[in-house]
Amino acid sequence: MASITLLYDAVAQATPAALPAFTRELPRAADEALQGEDFLSLRRFAAQWAVHVHIQRDPVTAARFRELEDLAVASADPDVVRGAVAGLGRTLDAAHAAVAHREAP
């Protein structure tokens, strides 16, 4: 897993507007890790933000992701919402797989 500093830099480059959320969530994840005496919350935090950066670095994927988010929230048609949520899930699955693949030795 990338260092938190490298991840911070990647978020700053890919989506500077997301930095407040990143810096707000990091202490919470660190506190949970220390209280739980394991690092699962920090690993989840890093994985979540690595996936975010992966999606945001590709302008086409990022635009489609935002479009699907908007559809999922705004549509009154359950079929449209289901389709949008499924598309979001596929995008997230692909990003998780890509991030995990890069972490492999």
DAJOQUI-V216125 format. One record per pair of residues at least 24 apart in sequence whose ideal C-beta (glycine too) atoms are under 7 Angstrom apart, sorted by the first residue. I is the first residue (numbers start at 1). GAP is how many residues later the second one is. D is the distance in whole Angstrom. If there is no record, write none. Layout:
BEGIN
I & GAP & D
I & GAP & D
END
This chain:
BEGIN
1 & 42 & 7
1 & 45 & 5
1 & 102 & 6
2 & 44 & 7
2 & 48 & 7
4 & 42 & 7
7 & 39 & 6
7 & 42 & 5
7 & 43 & 6
10 & 43 & 4
11 & 38 & 6
11 & 42 & 6
14 & 39 & 5
14 & 42 & 4
14 & 43 & 5
15 & 41 & 5
18 & 34 & 7
22 & 27 & 6
47 & 52 & 7
50 & 49 & 5
51 & 41 & 7
51 & 44 & 4
51 & 45 & 6
51 & 48 & 6
54 & 41 & 4
54 & 44 & 6
54 & 45 & 6
55 & 36 & 7
55 & 40 & 5
61 & 30 & 7
65 & 26 & 6
END
